[in-house]
Amino acid sequence: MASFVSPIEIKKQSEYVEKIKLLVGDKGLKAFVYTLGCQQNEADSEKIMGTLQKMGYQITENEKEADILMVNTCAIRDHAEKRALSIIGRFKHYKAENPDIIIGVCGCMSAQEHQREKLKHSYHYVDFTFGTGALHRLPEFVYNALNKKKRYFDIDLATPEIAEGIEALRQSPYRAWVSIMYGCNNFCTYCIVPYVRGRERSRKMEDILSEIKDLVSKGYKDITLLGQNVNSYGKDLEEKTNIAKLLSEISKIDGDFWIHLMTSHPKDASAEMIEAIKSSPRTSGHFHLPLQSGSDEILTKMNRHYNLERYLSIIEKLRENNENITLTTDLIVGFPGESEDDFNKTLEVIKKVKYDSVFSFIYSKRKGTPAASMENQVPSEEQHRRYDILCNIQNDISKQINESYIGTCQKVLVDGKSKNNEGVYTSRTQGNKIVHFECENDYTGTFKTVKITRADTFALYGEII
């Protein structure tokens, strides 16, 4: 069952916040947070920035002027870990110039014992680390660092607790992340997440609804419900609830806003959930359903708990309910033991389903996962060859689908000016498609209608109506 941080612990951390505010005073100290990884990490970083701001620090985008440097790490692939270590290594020079600078490392990478030990013994300028389950203790870690106490390398509890009431410093005034659960129970053989984020813990529905109502009252238009597997929401709560009931309650909230889910697992995609998506116009525009492989044999080795027939039946039901729904997926190329035939089966699924877009990844060994020690590891050159083939096929499909939008009118949420083209604005449809258009007025953060005039593989282009 889900467990929650006690009021006593929350009060204790609040006391640390007040103590730090006295130490910081009006010195104008600044904090920089570098975020790697998924949307859940982005949501965590917003809470980290909110907490640092509450302590009296100003948030800066310039790492060179920061008095606190935080790196929120990712462990999903080897590249992400190497990048994190490179960034942390860069911070060594700042510490040498100013010994009073505080350097903290958090997130999934720092929750792994071997990485925690590496940070402790090879990165002597790092003041503290903590995993994803100890984010609420940030005030305590910062206070100890300010007072020059010994370096601290947190070891997460076996079952991390849920901490409510941590104020987030949202990075957008109209798009928001809302975590509805944490951790994962699936233990896919390639994935490190259950080991670094712990087992599934669901937030209480009343707390989620309260957060969403507050966001909508402040003008937020696009809200993404986050979880490693949002489809299994509520299974660990005493109250009898699930993702379908949560979506039903969200649909009752007054306001003009969209809801997205990130991410779903096919094994828990129930008929009740699909019906709930159909019933609410706020949730029916886009659905992300990771496949990972089109081969039943590889799916079994991945411990995915579904086969291709089950997966395709979910896709069929989603399209029966809304033929215009945007469908996206995750695919892993070059999993241990993947034969040419297994790979071709994945390509067949892509051609059959015709996803709007695919997030494809080359398999990366993760220390501590079963797949890392499996036989028949696919050579890197072959992984890259297959990856290129898959991307080329999907790019053609994406372009064809996008071209079918030409001549249609799409409701979009405007994100702001394009970084590359003066006078061009970028927006997204409810189906999460990027739409560029030229406009003299700034409609950032509002809904508008755009007529699509052309399209390419990755975006639509149009004229605002």
VEXDREN-2710 file (C-alpha; in Angstrom, 1 decimal):
% VEXDREN-2710
k/r/px/py/pz
1/MET/0.0/0.0/0.0
2/ALA/1.1/3.6/-0.6
3/SER/2.7/5.3/2.3
4/PHE/2.9/9.1/2.9
5/VAL/5.5/11.3/4.5
6/SER/4.4/12.1/8.0
7/PRO/3.3/15.6/9.1
8/ILE/6.2/15.5/11.6
9/GLU/8.7/15.1/8.8
10/ILE/7.0/17.8/6.7
11/LYS/7.2/20.2/9.7
12/LYS/10.9/19.3/10.2
13/GLN/11.7/20.2/6.6
14/SER/9.7/23.4/6.8
15/GLU/11.8/24.4/9.8
16/TYR/15.0/23.8/7.8
17/VAL/13.5/26.1/5.1
18/GLU/13.1/28.9/7.6
19/LYS/16.6/28.4/9.0
20/ILE/18.1/28.6/5.5
21/LYS/16.1/31.8/4.7
22/LEU/17.8/33.3/7.7
23/LEU/21.2/32.2/6.5
24/VAL/20.6/33.4/2.9
25/GLY/19.0/36.7/4.0
26/ASP/19.2/39.4/1.3
27/LYS/22.5/38.2/-0.1
28/GLY/20.9/37.5/-3.5
29/LEU/22.1/34.0/-3.7
30/LYS/21.2/32.0/-6.8
31/ALA/20.4/28.4/-7.7
32/PHE/20.8/26.5/-11.0
33/VAL/19.1/23.2/-11.8
34/TYR/20.2/21.0/-14.7
35/THR/17.6/18.4/-15.7
36/LEU/18.1/15.3/-17.7
37/GLY/15.6/12.6/-18.7
38/CYS/11.9/12.2/-18.8
39/GLN/8.9/14.3/-18.0
40/GLN/8.8/12.9/-14.4
41/ASN/12.3/14.3/-13.9
42/GLU/11.1/17.7/-15.3
43/ALA/8.3/17.6/-12.8
44/ASP/10.7/16.8/-10.0
45/SER/13.0/19.6/-11.0
46/GLU/10.1/22.1/-10.8
47/LYS/9.6/21.0/-7.2
48/ILE/13.3/21.3/-6.6
49/MET/13.3/24.9/-8.0
50/GLY/10.1/25.7/-6.0
51/THR/11.8/24.5/-2.8
52/LEU/15.0/26.4/-3.5
53/GLN/13.0/29.5/-4.2
54/LYS/11.2/29.1/-0.9
55/MET/14.5/28.9/0.9
56/GLY/15.4/32.4/-0.5
57/TYR/17.4/31.5/-3.6
58/GLN/16.8/33.1/-7.0
59/ILE/16.6/30.6/-9.8
60/THR/19.0/31.4/-12.6
61/GLU/19.6/29.9/-16.1
62/ASN/23.3/30.8/-15.9
63/GLU/25.2/28.1/-14.1
64/LYS/28.3/30.3/-13.8
65/GLU/26.6/32.7/-11.4
66/ALA/24.9/30.0/-9.2
67/ASP/25.6/29.5/-5.5
68/ILE/23.8/26.1/-5.6
69/LEU/24.2/23.8/-8.5
70/MET/21.8/20.8/-8.8
71/VAL/21.9/18.0/-11.4
72/ASN/18.7/16.0/-11.7
73/THR/20.0/12.8/-13.4
74/CYS/18.6/10.1/-15.6
75/ALA/19.6/6.4/-15.7
76/ILE/17.5/5.0/-18.5
77/ARG/20.4/4.8/-21.0
78/ASP/24.2/4.8/-20.8
79/HIS/24.4/8.0/-22.7
80/ALA/22.3/9.8/-20.1
81/GLU/24.6/8.7/-17.3
82/LYS/27.7/9.7/-19.2
83/ARG/26.2/13.1/-19.9
84/ALA/25.3/13.6/-16.3
85/LEU/28.8/12.8/-15.1
86/SER/30.2/15.1/-17.7
87/ILE/28.1/18.0/-16.4
88/ILE/29.0/17.2/-12.8
89/GLY/32.6/17.1/-13.8
90/ARG/32.3/20.6/-15.3
91/PHE/31.1/21.9/-12.0
92/LYS/34.4/21.0/-10.4
93/HIS/36.0/24.2/-11.7
94/TYR/33.3/26.4/-10.1
95/LYS/33.9/24.7/-6.7
96/ALA/37.6/25.3/-7.1
97/GLU/37.0/29.0/-7.7
98/ASN/34.5/29.3/-4.9
99/PRO/34.6/26.6/-2.1
100/ASP/31.2/27.9/-0.7
101/ILE/29.3/26.7/-3.8
102/ILE/27.0/23.8/-3.0
103/ILE/26.8/21.0/-5.5
104/GLY/24.0/18.4/-5.2
105/VAL/23.1/15.4/-7.4
106/CYS/19.7/13.8/-7.5
107/GLY/17.5/11.6/-9.6
108/CYS/17.6/8.1/-11.0
109/MET/21.4/7.8/-11.6
110/SER/22.2/8.8/-8.0
111/ALA/19.8/6.2/-6.7
112/GLN/22.1/3.4/-8.0
113/GLU/24.6/2.2/-5.5
114/HIS/27.5/1.9/-7.9
115/GLN/26.9/5.4/-9.2
116/ARG/26.4/6.8/-5.7
117/GLU/29.8/5.3/-4.6
118/LYS/31.4/6.8/-7.7
119/LEU/30.1/10.2/-6.9
120/LYS/31.2/9.8/-3.3
121/HIS/34.8/8.7/-3.9
122/SER/35.6/10.2/-7.4
123/TYR/33.7/13.5/-7.2
124/HIS/34.9/14.9/-3.9
125/TYR/33.4/18.3/-4.6
126/VAL/29.9/17.0/-4.6
127/ASP/28.2/17.9/-1.3
128/PHE/25.2/15.5/-1.3
129/THR/23.2/13.1/-3.4
130/PHE/19.7/11.8/-3.0
131/GLY/17.3/9.5/-5.0
132/THR/13.9/10.2/-6.3
133/GLY/12.2/9.2/-3.0
134/ALA/14.0/11.8/-0.9
135/LEU/13.2/15.0/-2.8
136/HIS/11.2/16.3/0.2
137/ARG/14.4/16.3/2.3
138/LEU/16.2/18.8/0.1
139/PRO/16.0/21.6/2.7
140/GLU/17.8/19.3/5.2
141/PHE/20.6/18.5/2.7
142/VAL/21.1/22.1/1.8
143/TYR/21.1/23.2/5.5
144/ASN/23.8/20.7/6.4
145/ALA/25.9/21.7/3.4
146/LEU/25.6/25.4/4.3
147/ASN/26.8/24.6/7.8
148/LYS/29.8/22.6/6.4
149/LYS/28.7/19.4/7.9
150/LYS/30.0/16.1/6.4
151/ARG/29.0/15.2/2.9
152/TYR/25.8/13.2/2.6
153/PHE/24.9/10.4/0.2
154/ASP/21.3/9.4/0.8
155/ILE/20.2/5.8/0.6
156/ASP/16.6/5.6/-0.5
157/LEU/14.1/3.7/1.6
158/ALA/13.0/0.3/0.2
159/THR/9.5/1.8/-0.2
160/PRO/9.8/5.6/-0.7
161/GLU/7.0/7.6/0.7
162/ILE/4.8/10.2/-1.1
163/ALA/5.3/13.8/0.0
164/GLU/2.4/16.1/-0.7
165/GLY/2.5/19.9/-0.5
166/ILE/5.9/20.5/-2.2
167/GLU/5.4/23.7/-4.1
168/ALA/6.5/23.5/-7.8
169/LEU/8.0/26.4/-9.7
170/ARG/6.2/25.7/-13.0
171/GLN/8.2/26.4/-16.1
172/SER/5.2/27.2/-18.2
173/PRO/2.1/29.3/-17.3
174/TYR/-0.2/27.1/-19.5
175/ARG/1.3/23.6/-19.7
176/ALA/1.7/21.5/-16.5
177/TRP/3.0/18.2/-15.3
178/VAL/0.9/16.4/-12.6
179/SER/2.3/13.3/-11.1
180/ILE/-0.5/10.9/-10.2
181/MET/1.8/8.0/-9.1
182/TYR/5.5/7.1/-8.7
183/GLY/7.6/4.0/-9.2
184/CYS/6.9/0.8/-11.2
185/ASN/6.0/-2.8/-10.5
186/ASN/6.5/-4.2/-14.0
187/PHE/10.3/-5.0/-13.9
188/CYS/10.7/-5.1/-17.7
189/THR/14.1/-6.9/-18.1
190/TYR/15.7/-3.9/-19.8
191/CYS/14.6/-1.2/-17.4
192/ILE/16.3/0.3/-14.4
193/VAL/13.2/2.3/-13.2
194/PRO/11.8/-0.1/-10.6
195/TYR/15.3/-0.2/-9.0
196/VAL/15.8/3.6/-8.8
197/ARG/12.2/4.8/-8.4
198/GLY/10.8/2.0/-6.2
199/ARG/7.5/0.2/-6.4
200/GLU/4.2/1.8/-7.5
201/ARG/2.8/4.4/-5.1
202/SER/-0.4/6.3/-6.1
203/ARG/-1.4/9.7/-4.9
204/LYS/-4.8/10.1/-3.3
205/MET/-7.4/11.1/-5.9
206/GLU/-8.5/14.1/-3.8
207/ASP/-5.0/15.5/-3.8
208/ILE/-4.7/15.1/-7.6
209/LEU/-8.1/16.7/-8.3
210/SER/-7.2/19.6/-6.0
211/GLU/-4.0/20.2/-7.8
212/ILE/-5.7/20.1/-11.2
213/LYS/-8.5/22.4/-10.1
214/ASP/-5.9/24.9/-8.9
215/LEU/-4.0/24.8/-12.2
216/VAL/-7.2/25.3/-14.2
217/SER/-8.2/28.2/-12.0
218/LYS/-4.8/29.8/-12.8
219/GLY/-5.4/29.4/-16.6
220/TYR/-3.5/26.2/-17.4
221/LYS/-4.7/24.7/-20.7
222/ASP/-2.7/21.5/-21.1
223/ILE/-2.1/19.1/-18.2
224/THR/-0.2/15.8/-18.5
225/LEU/-0.8/13.1/-15.9
226/LEU/2.5/11.4/-15.1
227/GLY/3.4/8.0/-14.0
228/GLN/5.7/5.1/-15.0
229/ASN/2.4/3.2/-15.7
230/VAL/-0.6/5.5/-15.3
231/ASN/-2.9/2.7/-16.3
232/SER/-2.3/0.9/-13.0
233/TYR/-3.1/4.0/-10.9
234/GLY/-5.0/3.3/-7.7
235/LYS/-4.1/-0.4/-7.3
236/ASP/-2.2/0.3/-4.1
237/LEU/-4.7/2.7/-2.5
238/GLU/-7.2/1.7/0.2
239/GLU/-10.0/3.5/-1.6
240/LYS/-11.3/1.5/-4.6
241/THR/-10.3/3.6/-7.6
242/ASN/-8.5/3.4/-10.9
243/ILE/-7.4/5.5/-13.9
244/ALA/-10.8/5.4/-15.5
245/LYS/-12.5/6.8/-12.3
246/LEU/-9.8/9.5/-12.0
247/LEU/-10.3/10.6/-15.7
248/SER/-14.1/10.6/-15.1
249/GLU/-13.7/12.9/-12.1
250/ILE/-11.3/15.2/-14.0
251/SER/-13.9/15.5/-16.7
252/LYS/-16.2/17.1/-14.2
253/ILE/-13.9/20.0/-13.6
254/ASP/-15.1/23.3/-15.2
255/GLY/-12.7/24.9/-17.7
256/ASP/-11.3/24.7/-21.2
257/PHE/-8.2/22.4/-20.9
258/TRP/-6.7/19.2/-22.3
259/ILE/-5.5/16.1/-20.5
260/HIS/-2.7/13.8/-21.6
261/LEU/-1.4/10.6/-20.1
262/MET/2.3/9.7/-19.9
263/THR/2.9/6.8/-20.0
264/SER/0.6/3.8/-20.4
265/HIS/1.3/0.1/-20.3
266/PRO/-0.6/-2.2/-22.6
267/LYS/-1.1/-4.9/-19.9
268/ASP/-3.3/-2.5/-17.9
269/ALA/-5.1/-0.8/-20.7
270/SER/-8.6/-1.8/-19.6
271/ALA/-11.9/-1.4/-21.6
272/GLU/-13.1/0.8/-18.8
273/MET/-10.1/3.1/-19.2
274/ILE/-10.6/3.3/-23.0
275/GLU/-14.3/4.1/-22.5
276/ALA/-13.3/6.9/-20.0
277/ILE/-11.0/8.4/-22.7
278/LYS/-13.8/8.2/-25.3
279/SER/-16.3/9.9/-22.9
280/SER/-14.2/13.0/-22.3
281/PRO/-13.3/15.3/-25.1
282/ARG/-10.4/16.5/-23.0
283/THR/-8.6/13.1/-23.2
284/SER/-9.5/11.8/-26.6
285/GLY/-7.0/13.6/-28.8
286/HIS/-3.8/11.5/-28.3
287/PHE/-2.7/8.2/-26.8
288/HIS/0.8/7.0/-26.2
289/LEU/1.0/3.2/-26.0
290/PRO/4.6/1.7/-25.9
291/LEU/4.9/-1.5/-27.9
292/GLN/8.7/-2.0/-27.6
293/SER/8.8/-4.9/-30.0
294/GLY/6.5/-6.6/-32.6
295/SER/7.9/-10.0/-31.8
296/ASP/6.0/-12.1/-29.1
297/GLU/9.3/-13.9/-28.4
298/ILE/11.1/-10.7/-27.6
299/LEU/8.1/-9.3/-25.7
300/THR/8.4/-12.4/-23.4
301/LYS/12.1/-11.9/-22.9
302/MET/11.3/-8.2/-22.1
303/ASN/8.8/-9.4/-19.5
304/ARG/6.1/-7.2/-21.0
305/HIS/3.1/-9.3/-20.0
306/TYR/1.2/-9.0/-23.3
307/ASN/1.5/-10.3/-26.8
308/LEU/1.1/-8.7/-30.2
309/GLU/-2.6/-9.8/-30.5
310/ARG/-3.5/-8.2/-27.2
311/TYR/-1.7/-5.0/-28.1
312/LEU/-3.3/-4.7/-31.5
313/SER/-6.8/-5.2/-30.0
314/ILE/-6.2/-2.2/-27.8
315/ILE/-5.2/-0.1/-30.8
316/GLU/-8.3/-1.3/-32.6
317/LYS/-10.6/-0.3/-29.7
318/LEU/-8.9/3.1/-29.4
319/ARG/-9.5/3.8/-33.1
320/GLU/-13.1/2.5/-32.9
321/ASN/-13.8/5.1/-30.3
322/ASN/-12.1/7.9/-32.2
323/GLU/-10.8/7.3/-35.7
324/ASN/-8.9/10.7/-35.6
325/ILE/-7.0/9.8/-32.4
326/THR/-3.2/10.4/-32.7
327/LEU/-1.3/7.3/-31.7
328/THR/2.4/7.2/-30.7
329/THR/4.6/4.4/-29.3
330/ASP/8.1/3.5/-28.0
331/LEU/10.2/0.9/-29.7
332/ILE/13.5/-0.7/-28.7
333/VAL/15.9/-1.8/-31.4
334/GLY/18.5/-4.5/-30.9
335/PHE/17.3/-6.1/-27.7
336/PRO/19.4/-9.2/-26.7
337/GLY/18.5/-12.1/-29.0
338/GLU/16.5/-10.0/-31.4
339/SER/16.9/-11.8/-34.8
340/GLU/16.3/-10.3/-38.2
341/ASP/12.9/-12.0/-38.2
342/ASP/12.0/-10.4/-34.9
343/PHE/13.0/-7.0/-36.2
344/ASN/11.0/-7.5/-39.4
345/LYS/7.9/-8.3/-37.2
346/THR/8.3/-4.9/-35.6
347/LEU/8.5/-3.2/-39.0
348/GLU/5.3/-5.0/-40.0
349/VAL/3.5/-3.6/-36.9
350/ILE/4.7/-0.1/-37.8
351/LYS/3.3/-0.4/-41.3
352/LYS/0.0/-1.9/-40.0
353/VAL/-0.7/0.5/-37.2
354/LYS/0.6/3.6/-38.9
355/TYR/1.6/5.5/-35.8
356/ASP/1.7/9.3/-36.1
357/SER/5.2/9.2/-34.6
358/VAL/7.5/6.7/-32.9
359/PHE/10.1/7.2/-30.1
360/SER/12.7/4.6/-31.1
361/PHE/15.7/3.7/-29.0
362/ILE/18.7/1.5/-29.4
363/TYR/18.9/-1.0/-26.6
364/SER/21.3/0.1/-23.9
365/LYS/22.7/-2.2/-21.2
366/ARG/21.6/-1.2/-17.7
367/LYS/23.7/-2.6/-14.8
368/GLY/21.5/-4.6/-12.5
369/THR/18.8/-5.5/-15.0
370/PRO/18.3/-9.1/-16.3
371/ALA/18.8/-8.1/-19.9
372/ALA/22.3/-6.9/-19.3
373/SER/23.5/-10.5/-18.7
374/MET/21.4/-12.1/-21.5
375/GLU/23.2/-14.0/-24.2
376/ASN/23.2/-13.0/-27.9
377/GLN/23.7/-9.3/-27.3
378/VAL/23.2/-7.6/-30.7
379/PRO/26.4/-5.9/-32.0
380/SER/26.3/-2.1/-32.1
381/GLU/26.7/-1.8/-35.8
382/GLU/23.7/-4.1/-36.4
383/GLN/21.6/-2.1/-33.8
384/HIS/22.3/1.1/-35.7
385/ARG/21.6/-0.5/-39.1
386/ARG/18.1/-1.6/-37.8
387/TYR/17.5/1.7/-36.1
388/ASP/18.1/3.6/-39.4
389/ILE/15.8/1.3/-41.3
390/LEU/13.0/1.7/-38.7
391/CYS/13.3/5.5/-38.6
392/ASN/13.2/5.7/-42.4
393/ILE/10.0/3.7/-42.7
394/GLN/8.3/5.6/-39.8
395/ASN/9.4/9.0/-41.3
396/ASP/7.6/8.1/-44.5
397/ILE/4.5/7.1/-42.6
398/SER/4.6/10.2/-40.4
399/LYS/4.9/12.4/-43.5
400/GLN/1.9/10.7/-45.2
401/ILE/-0.3/11.1/-42.1
402/ASN/0.7/14.8/-41.7
403/GLU/0.0/15.5/-45.3
404/SER/-3.6/14.2/-44.8
405/TYR/-4.1/17.2/-42.5
406/ILE/-3.7/19.7/-45.3
407/GLY/-6.8/21.7/-45.8
408/THR/-8.2/20.9/-42.3
409/CYS/-8.7/23.4/-39.5
410/GLN/-7.0/22.5/-36.2
411/LYS/-7.5/23.8/-32.7
412/VAL/-4.0/24.5/-31.2
413/LEU/-2.4/25.7/-28.0
414/VAL/0.2/28.4/-28.9
415/ASP/3.6/27.8/-27.3
416/GLY/5.3/31.0/-28.5
417/LYS/7.7/32.3/-31.1
418/SER/9.9/29.9/-33.0
419/LYS/13.5/30.1/-32.0
420/ASN/14.6/29.8/-35.6
421/ASN/12.2/31.9/-37.6
422/GLU/11.2/35.5/-36.9
423/GLY/7.5/36.1/-36.9
424/VAL/6.7/32.4/-36.8
425/TYR/4.9/30.8/-33.9
426/THR/4.9/27.2/-32.7
427/SER/1.9/25.4/-31.3
428/ARG/0.5/21.9/-30.7
429/THR/-2.8/20.2/-31.4
430/GLN/-4.6/18.1/-28.9
431/GLY/-3.1/15.2/-30.7
432/ASN/0.3/16.6/-29.8
433/LYS/1.2/17.5/-33.4
434/ILE/3.5/20.6/-33.9
435/VAL/2.0/23.4/-35.9
436/HIS/3.9/26.4/-37.1
437/PHE/2.2/29.6/-38.4
438/GLU/3.0/33.2/-39.0
439/CYS/1.3/35.9/-37.0
440/GLU/1.7/39.5/-36.0
441/ASN/0.0/39.1/-32.6
442/ASP/1.4/37.1/-29.7
443/TYR/-1.2/34.5/-28.7
444/THR/1.1/32.4/-26.5
445/GLY/-0.7/30.3/-23.9
446/THR/-4.1/30.5/-25.7
447/PHE/-6.2/28.3/-27.9
448/LYS/-6.4/29.3/-31.6
449/THR/-7.6/27.7/-34.8
450/VAL/-5.1/27.2/-37.7
451/LYS/-5.9/26.1/-41.2
452/ILE/-3.2/23.6/-42.4
453/THR/-1.6/24.5/-45.7
454/ARG/1.4/22.2/-45.9
455/ALA/3.2/19.4/-43.9
456/ASP/6.4/17.6/-43.5
457/THR/7.6/14.6/-41.5
458/PHE/7.8/16.3/-38.2
459/ALA/5.4/19.3/-38.3
460/LEU/2.3/20.9/-39.8
461/TYR/2.2/24.5/-41.2
462/GLY/-0.7/26.8/-41.6
463/GLU/-2.5/30.1/-41.3
464/ILE/-4.2/31.3/-38.2
465/ILE/-8.0/31.9/-38.5
END
